[in-house]
């Protein structure tokens, strides 16, 4: 793999020497409301030079680490399965080389590609999912591969009791009914995360963050804004708890930068990505 010319701030090391591999999955081919997440990874890289490499929250600096930015994957739009296969292959290669993948979406369906690779290497995988939406529909308008059904497809890979959802405040009735028997769901907030962390110690964990878990007053730049979300501080405090676990891979999805002309949503995403890299 060749180092990307246009990198996230300070993520400019070579692949062989790096412990973390950052890559973009600019796909929004199943977005059901407002498209535009395909532009997120490029916007995040651009705007990352407006933040510091140092995190006063963690007393860590990106310059202390060796991170490889592989750039964006190239997709042929119109073939969703091929997109997922490309993501799976990338994640599998990174894991095979004993590095940690960190993916920037893209719509939330891209998570399925990475989970397919992660569960092959870690059959005992658990998933922690921050989101406003349950994403547990069996299909959306007849389409099984959709950002609205991504966690249902992930459940088919990992099984009952291995998906832990937080911040969920939107979905149809069937999703919430189905969830009671198959996943752990914390509605509206991030409460009970401490109990989850205790339960998952010693287990491999995949962390997926849909940025619309944040309240749209804090983060308007997303395709499906949902009132009643958490603050940035609440989310980063939750991440501090999650990273007490063995997080083997992570992703951050659903920034749609064109819906926030102020640039504040992209700036937030940059800062959160810095914290994710440092914790991972």
Helices and strands as residue ranges (DSSP letters): E 20-25, G 37-39, H 40-47, G 48-50, E 54-55, E 60-61, G 62-64, E 67-72, H 80-96, E 100-105, H 110-121, E 126-130, H 150-158, E 163-168, H 173-182, E 184-187, H 193-199, E 204-210, G 211-213, H 232-242, E 246-253, G 257-259, H 264-279
